[in-house]
Amino acid sequence: MRTLEQQLSYEHLELIPHSESRKTHSIGTFIKSIGTHIANGIARVFIESHEPHIWMKPNSQGHPIWYVRDSKTKHVSRFSSKQDVMVWLDERFYL
């Protein structure tokens, strides 16, 4: 087992960062990631598209369920087929 003096000497000679510098690095990385997340959120507010957001998730039987979020009304609709989504898009466009 090494003494504290031996450990500090070893870390200095091997150029291994001290545990505090690793904590500082991880805190800095954490703060940077939070800043990036906040900036992306702000950008989304100002650059929000008026296009609908469409995604698909399988249901418990594995069949696709299509979700459409209308950016104007913020309403989310569910559809069981891609054709139903296309009809909804056509109706939305022409209304």
DSSP file (Angstrom, degrees, kcal/mol; ACC not computed):
  #  RESIDUE AA STRUCTURE BP1 BP2  ACC     N-H-->O    O-->H-N    N-H-->O    O-->H-N    TCO  KAPPA ALPHA  PHI   PSI    X-CA   Y-CA   Z-CA
    1    1 A M              0   0    0      0, 0.0     2,-0.2     0, 0.0     0, 0.0   0.000 360.0 360.0 360.0 137.4    0.0    0.0    0.0
    2    2 A R        -     0   0    0      1,-0.1     2,-0.1     2,-0.0     3,-0.0  -0.578 360.0-127.4 -88.6 149.3    1.3    3.4   -0.9
    3    3 A T     >  -     0   0    0     -2,-0.2     4,-2.5     1,-0.1     5,-0.2  -0.420  33.4-102.8 -81.9 169.4    1.5    6.4    1.4
    4    4 A L  H  > S+     0   0    0      1,-0.2     4,-2.6     2,-0.2     5,-0.2   0.902 123.9  52.0 -60.6 -41.2   -0.1    9.7    0.3
    5    5 A E  H  > S+     0   0    0      1,-0.2     4,-2.2     2,-0.2    -1,-0.2   0.904 110.3  48.1 -63.3 -41.5    3.4   11.1   -0.5
    6    6 A Q  H  > S+     0   0    0      2,-0.2     4,-2.7     1,-0.2    -2,-0.2   0.905 111.8  49.9 -66.1 -40.9    4.2    8.0   -2.7
    7    7 A Q  H  X S+     0   0    0     -4,-2.5     4,-2.7     2,-0.2    -2,-0.2   0.920 111.6  47.6 -63.7 -44.5    0.8    8.3   -4.5
    8    8 A L  H  X S+     0   0    0     -4,-2.6     4,-2.2     2,-0.2    -1,-0.2   0.902 113.3  48.8 -64.0 -40.0    1.3   12.0   -5.2
    9    9 A S  H  X S+     0   0    0     -4,-2.2     4,-2.7    -5,-0.2    -2,-0.2   0.926 111.7  49.4 -63.8 -44.8    4.8   11.4   -6.4
   10   10 A Y  H  X S+     0   0    0     -4,-2.7     4,-2.5     2,-0.2     6,-0.2   0.926 111.6  48.2 -60.1 -47.3    3.6    8.6   -8.6
   11   11 A E  H  X>S+     0   0    0     -4,-2.7     5,-1.9     1,-0.2     4,-0.6   0.886 113.1  48.7 -62.6 -38.9    0.8   10.7  -10.1
   12   12 A H  H ><5S+     0   0    0     -4,-2.2     3,-0.5    -5,-0.2    -2,-0.2   0.933 114.0  44.9 -66.3 -45.4    3.3   13.5  -10.8
   13   13 A L  H 3<5S+     0   0    0     -4,-2.7    -2,-0.2     1,-0.2    -1,-0.2   0.870 118.6  42.0 -68.0 -36.7    5.8   11.3  -12.4
   14   14 A E  H 3<5S-     0   0    0     -4,-2.5    -1,-0.2    -5,-0.2    -2,-0.2   0.455 106.1-126.0 -89.9  -1.5    3.3    9.4  -14.6
   15   15 A L  T <<5 +     0   0    0     -4,-0.6    -3,-0.2    -3,-0.5    -4,-0.1   0.859  51.8 159.9  57.3  38.1    1.4   12.6  -15.4
   16   16 A I      < -     0   0    0     -5,-1.9    -1,-0.2    -6,-0.2    -2,-0.1  -0.798  44.1-115.2 -88.2 126.8   -1.9   11.1  -14.2
   17   17 A P        -     0   0    0      0, 0.0    -1,-0.0     0, 0.0    -5,-0.0  -0.322  30.7-110.2 -64.1 144.9   -4.4   13.8  -13.4
   18   18 A H     >  -     0   0    0      1,-0.1     4,-1.6     4,-0.0     3,-0.4  -0.312  29.0-108.6 -68.7 158.0   -5.4   14.1   -9.8
   19   19 A S  H  > S+     0   0    0      1,-0.2     4,-2.0     2,-0.2     5,-0.1   0.831 118.0  57.8 -60.8 -32.0   -9.0   13.1   -8.9
   20   20 A E  H  > S+     0   0    0      1,-0.2     4,-2.5     2,-0.2    -1,-0.2   0.891 104.1  51.0 -66.8 -38.2  -10.0   16.8   -8.3
   21   21 A S  H  > S+     0   0    0     -3,-0.4     4,-2.2     1,-0.2    -1,-0.2   0.858 109.1  51.8 -68.3 -31.9   -9.0   17.7  -11.9
   22   22 A R  H  X S+     0   0    0     -4,-1.6     4,-2.5     2,-0.2    -1,-0.2   0.889 109.7  49.5 -67.1 -38.3  -11.1   14.9  -13.2
   23   23 A K  H  X S+     0   0    0     -4,-2.0     4,-2.6     2,-0.2    -2,-0.2   0.922 110.7  49.8 -64.9 -42.9  -14.0   16.2  -11.1
   24   24 A T  H  X S+     0   0    0     -4,-2.5     4,-2.7     1,-0.2    -2,-0.2   0.907 111.1  50.1 -61.2 -41.6  -13.5   19.7  -12.5
   25   25 A H  H  X S+     0   0    0     -4,-2.2     4,-2.5     1,-0.2    -2,-0.2   0.931 112.2  46.1 -63.3 -45.4  -13.4   18.2  -16.0
   26   26 A S  H  X S+     0   0    0     -4,-2.5     4,-2.2     2,-0.2    -2,-0.2   0.868 113.1  49.8 -68.8 -34.2  -16.6   16.3  -15.6
   27   27 A I  H  X S+     0   0    0     -4,-2.6     4,-2.7     2,-0.2    -1,-0.2   0.911 111.5  49.7 -67.1 -41.6  -18.3   19.3  -14.0
   28   28 A G  H  X S+     0   0    0     -4,-2.7     4,-2.3    -5,-0.2    -2,-0.2   0.903 111.7  47.9 -62.3 -41.4  -17.2   21.5  -16.9
   29   29 A T  H  X S+     0   0    0     -4,-2.5     4,-2.4     2,-0.2    -1,-0.2   0.902 111.7  50.8 -64.8 -41.4  -18.5   18.9  -19.4
   30   30 A F  H  X S+     0   0    0     -4,-2.2     4,-2.1     2,-0.2    -2,-0.2   0.929 111.4  46.9 -61.4 -47.2  -21.8   18.7  -17.5
   31   31 A I  H  X S+     0   0    0     -4,-2.7     4,-2.4     1,-0.2    -1,-0.2   0.900 111.9  51.4 -63.4 -40.9  -22.2   22.5  -17.5
   32   32 A K  H  X S+     0   0    0     -4,-2.3     4,-2.3     1,-0.2    -1,-0.2   0.912 109.4  49.6 -62.9 -42.0  -21.3   22.7  -21.2
   33   33 A S  H  X S+     0   0    0     -4,-2.4     4,-2.2     2,-0.2    -1,-0.2   0.879 110.8  49.7 -66.8 -36.2  -23.9   20.0  -22.0
   34   34 A I  H  X S+     0   0    0     -4,-2.1     4,-2.6     2,-0.2    -1,-0.2   0.918 110.4  50.7 -65.6 -42.7  -26.6   21.8  -20.0
   35   35 A G  H  X S+     0   0    0     -4,-2.4     4,-2.5     1,-0.2    -2,-0.2   0.904 110.9  48.4 -60.7 -41.8  -25.7   25.0  -21.8
   36   36 A T  H  X S+     0   0    0     -4,-2.3     4,-2.4     2,-0.2    -1,-0.2   0.909 111.0  50.7 -64.3 -42.4  -26.0   23.3  -25.2
   37   37 A H  H  X S+     0   0    0     -4,-2.2     4,-2.0     2,-0.2    -2,-0.2   0.910 112.2  46.7 -62.3 -43.4  -29.4   21.8  -24.2
   38   38 A I  H  X S+     0   0    0     -4,-2.6     4,-2.4     2,-0.2    -2,-0.2   0.918 111.8  50.8 -65.2 -43.9  -30.7   25.2  -23.1
   39   39 A A  H  X S+     0   0    0     -4,-2.5     4,-2.5     1,-0.2    -2,-0.2   0.897 109.8  50.3 -62.3 -40.5  -29.5   26.9  -26.3
   40   40 A N  H  X S+     0   0    0     -4,-2.4     4,-2.2     2,-0.2    -1,-0.2   0.900 110.1  50.7 -64.5 -39.6  -31.1   24.2  -28.5
   41   41 A G  H  X S+     0   0    0     -4,-2.0     4,-1.5     2,-0.2    -2,-0.2   0.912 111.3  47.3 -63.4 -43.0  -34.4   24.7  -26.6
   42   42 A I  H  X S+     0   0    0     -4,-2.4     4,-1.8     1,-0.2    -2,-0.2   0.911 111.1  51.5 -64.4 -42.4  -34.3   28.4  -27.1
   43   43 A A  H  X S+     0   0    0     -4,-2.5     4,-2.4     1,-0.2    -1,-0.2   0.893 106.4  54.8 -62.3 -39.2  -33.4   28.0  -30.8
   44   44 A R  H  < S+     0   0    0     -4,-2.2     4,-0.3     1,-0.2    -1,-0.2   0.869 106.0  52.7 -62.0 -36.0  -36.4   25.6  -31.2
   45   45 A V  H  < S+     0   0    0     -4,-1.5     3,-0.5     1,-0.2    -1,-0.2   0.921 116.9  36.9 -65.6 -43.4  -38.7   28.2  -29.8
   46   46 A F  H  < S+     0   0    0     -4,-1.8    -2,-0.2     1,-0.2    -1,-0.2   0.751 125.5  38.0 -82.7 -24.1  -37.6   30.9  -32.2
   47   47 A I  S  < S+     0   0    0     -4,-2.4    -1,-0.2    -5,-0.2    -2,-0.2   0.106  79.9 153.8-113.4  21.2  -37.1   28.7  -35.3
   48   48 A E        -     0   0    0     -3,-0.5     2,-0.1    -4,-0.3    -3,-0.1  -0.269  40.5-129.9 -58.1 129.6  -40.1   26.4  -34.7
   49   49 A S        -     0   0    0      1,-0.1    -1,-0.1     2,-0.1    -2,-0.0  -0.435   4.0-142.2 -77.7 152.2  -41.3   25.0  -37.9
   50   50 A H  S    S+     0   0    0     -2,-0.1    22,-0.2     2,-0.1    21,-0.2   0.311  71.3 109.0 -94.6   7.6  -44.9   25.1  -39.0
   51   51 A E  S    S-     0   0    0     20,-0.1     2,-0.1     1,-0.1    -2,-0.1  -0.556  78.6-105.9 -80.3 147.9  -44.6   21.6  -40.4
   52   52 A P        -     0   0    0      0, 0.0     2,-0.6     0, 0.0    18,-0.2  -0.424  26.9-127.7 -70.8 150.5  -46.3   18.7  -38.6
   53   53 A H  E     -A   69   0A   0     16,-2.2    16,-3.0    -2,-0.1     2,-0.4  -0.896  29.6-171.1-100.6 122.7  -44.1   16.3  -36.7
   54   54 A I  E     +A   68   0A   0     -2,-0.6     2,-0.3    14,-0.2    14,-0.2  -0.948  12.1 159.5-121.2 133.3  -44.7   12.7  -37.7
   55   55 A W  E     -A   67   0A   0     12,-2.2    12,-3.3    -2,-0.4     2,-0.4  -0.971  25.2-138.4-146.9 163.2  -43.4    9.6  -36.1
   56   56 A M  E     +A   66   0A   0     -2,-0.3    10,-0.2    10,-0.2    -2,-0.0  -0.971  16.5 177.1-127.6 137.9  -44.3    5.9  -35.9
   57   57 A K  E     -A   65   0A   0      8,-2.4     8,-2.3    -2,-0.4     2,-0.2  -0.997  30.8-119.2-134.1 139.8  -44.3    3.5  -32.9
   58   58 A P  E     -A   64   0A   0      0, 0.0     5,-0.1     0, 0.0     2,-0.0  -0.540  27.6-132.0 -75.7 145.6  -45.3   -0.1  -32.9
   59   59 A N    >   -     0   0    0      4,-3.0     3,-1.8    -2,-0.2     6,-0.0  -0.157  42.6 -79.0 -82.3-172.3  -48.2   -1.1  -30.7
   60   60 A S  T 3  S+     0   0    0      1,-0.3    -1,-0.1     2,-0.1     0, 0.0   0.746 134.4  49.9 -64.9 -23.0  -48.1   -4.1  -28.3
   61   61 A Q  T 3  S-     0   0    0      2,-0.1    -1,-0.3     3,-0.0     0, 0.0   0.457 121.3-107.1 -91.5  -1.6  -48.8   -6.5  -31.2
   62   62 A G  S <  S+     0   0    0     -3,-1.8    -2,-0.1     1,-0.3     0, 0.0   0.459  74.2 138.1  91.7   1.6  -46.0   -4.9  -33.4
   63   63 A H        -     0   0    0      1,-0.1    -4,-3.0    -5,-0.1    -1,-0.3  -0.588  59.9-104.5 -80.6 142.5  -48.4   -3.1  -35.7
   64   64 A P  E     -A   58   0A   0      0, 0.0     2,-0.5     0, 0.0    -1,-0.1  -0.440  30.6-166.8 -70.8 136.2  -47.3    0.5  -36.7
   65   65 A I  E     -A   57   0A   0     -8,-2.3    -8,-2.4    -2,-0.2     2,-0.4  -0.995  13.0-146.9-118.8 125.7  -49.2    3.4  -35.1
   66   66 A W  E     -AB  56  79A   0     13,-3.2    13,-2.9    -2,-0.5     2,-0.4  -0.782  10.3-163.0 -97.5 134.3  -48.6    6.7  -36.7
   67   67 A Y  E     -AB  55  78A   0    -12,-3.3   -12,-2.2    -2,-0.4     2,-0.4  -0.939   4.0-170.6-117.0 138.7  -48.6    9.9  -34.6
   68   68 A V  E     -AB  54  77A   0      9,-2.4     9,-2.8    -2,-0.4     2,-0.6  -0.991   6.5-160.7-130.8 124.1  -48.9   13.4  -36.1
   69   69 A R  E     -AB  53  76A   0    -16,-3.0   -16,-2.2    -2,-0.4     2,-0.6  -0.923  15.3-142.1-105.7 117.7  -48.4   16.5  -34.0
   70   70 A D     >  -     0   0    0      5,-2.8     4,-2.6    -2,-0.6     5,-0.3  -0.683   5.3-155.9 -78.9 117.0  -49.9   19.6  -35.6
   71   71 A S  T  4 S+     0   0    0     -2,-0.6    -1,-0.2   -21,-0.2   -20,-0.1   0.742  90.4  53.6 -68.9 -21.7  -47.5   22.5  -34.9
   72   72 A K  T  4 S+     0   0    0    -22,-0.2    -1,-0.2     1,-0.1   -21,-0.0   0.935 125.4  20.0 -76.4 -47.0  -50.3   25.1  -35.2
   73   73 A T  T  4 S-     0   0    0      2,-0.1    -2,-0.2     0, 0.0    -1,-0.1   0.589  92.9-132.4 -99.4 -12.4  -52.7   23.5  -32.7
   74   74 A K     <  +     0   0    0     -4,-2.6     2,-0.3     1,-0.3    -3,-0.2   0.606  58.4 144.3  67.4  13.1  -50.2   21.4  -30.7
   75   75 A H        -     0   0    0     -5,-0.3    -5,-2.8    -6,-0.0     2,-0.5  -0.641  42.0-146.2 -85.2 138.5  -52.7   18.5  -31.1
   76   76 A V  E     -B   69   0A   0     -2,-0.3     2,-0.3    -7,-0.2    -7,-0.2  -0.920  15.0-168.2-107.0 128.0  -51.4   15.0  -31.5
   77   77 A S  E     -B   68   0A   0     -9,-2.8    -9,-2.4    -2,-0.5     2,-0.4  -0.856  10.3-142.4-113.6 150.3  -53.5   12.6  -33.6
   78   78 A R  E     -B   67   0A   0     -2,-0.3     2,-0.3   -11,-0.2   -11,-0.2  -0.903  17.7-177.6-113.0 140.3  -53.1    8.8  -34.0
   79   79 A F  E     -B   66   0A   0    -13,-2.9   -13,-3.2    -2,-0.4     3,-0.0  -0.981  25.8-149.5-137.0 149.1  -53.5    6.8  -37.2
   80   80 A S  S    S+     0   0    0     -2,-0.3     2,-0.3   -15,-0.2    -1,-0.1   0.543  82.1  36.5 -94.9  -7.4  -53.3    3.1  -38.0
   81   81 A S  S  > S-     0   0    0    -15,-0.1     4,-1.4     1,-0.1     5,-0.1  -0.979  72.7-125.4-143.3 157.2  -52.0    3.5  -41.5
   82   82 A K  H  > S+     0   0    0     -2,-0.3     4,-2.2     1,-0.2     5,-0.1   0.838 112.2  60.1 -66.3 -32.9  -49.7    5.7  -43.6
   83   83 A Q  H  > S+     0   0    0      1,-0.2     4,-2.3     2,-0.2    -1,-0.2   0.892 101.6  52.7 -63.3 -39.7  -52.6    6.4  -46.0
   84   84 A D  H  > S+     0   0    0      1,-0.2     4,-2.3     2,-0.2    -1,-0.2   0.879 108.3  51.2 -63.0 -37.1  -54.7    7.9  -43.1
   85   85 A V  H  X S+     0   0    0     -4,-1.4     4,-2.6     2,-0.2    -2,-0.2   0.919 108.8  51.1 -64.1 -43.1  -51.7   10.2  -42.3
   86   86 A M  H  X S+     0   0    0     -4,-2.2     4,-2.4     2,-0.2    -2,-0.2   0.892 109.6  49.9 -62.7 -39.7  -51.6   11.3  -46.0
   87   87 A V  H  X S+     0   0    0     -4,-2.3     4,-2.6     2,-0.2     5,-0.2   0.933 110.7  49.9 -63.0 -45.7  -55.3   12.0  -45.9
   88   88 A W  H  X S+     0   0    0     -4,-2.3     4,-2.5     1,-0.2    -2,-0.2   0.913 110.8  49.7 -59.3 -43.6  -54.9   14.1  -42.8
   89   89 A L  H  X S+     0   0    0     -4,-2.6     4,-2.5     2,-0.2    -1,-0.2   0.916 110.9  49.3 -62.6 -43.1  -52.0   16.0  -44.3
   90   90 A D  H  X S+     0   0    0     -4,-2.4     4,-2.0     1,-0.2    -2,-0.2   0.924 112.5  47.5 -62.3 -43.9  -54.0   16.7  -47.5
   91   91 A E  H  X S+     0   0    0     -4,-2.6     4,-0.8     1,-0.2    -1,-0.2   0.894 112.6  49.3 -64.5 -39.9  -57.0   18.0  -45.5
   92   92 A R  H >< S+     0   0    0     -4,-2.5     3,-0.6    -5,-0.2    -1,-0.2   0.910 110.7  50.4 -65.1 -42.2  -54.7   20.1  -43.3
   93   93 A F  H 3< S+     0   0    0     -4,-2.5    -2,-0.2     1,-0.2    -1,-0.2   0.878 114.0  43.6 -65.3 -38.7  -53.0   21.7  -46.4
   94   94 A Y  H 3<        0   0    0     -4,-2.0    -1,-0.2     1,-0.2    -2,-0.2   0.499 360.0 360.0 -89.5  -3.3  -56.3   22.5  -48.1
   95   95 A L    <<        0   0    0     -4,-0.8    -1,-0.2    -3,-0.6    -2,-0.1   0.479 360.0 360.0 -86.8 360.0  -58.1   23.9  -45.0
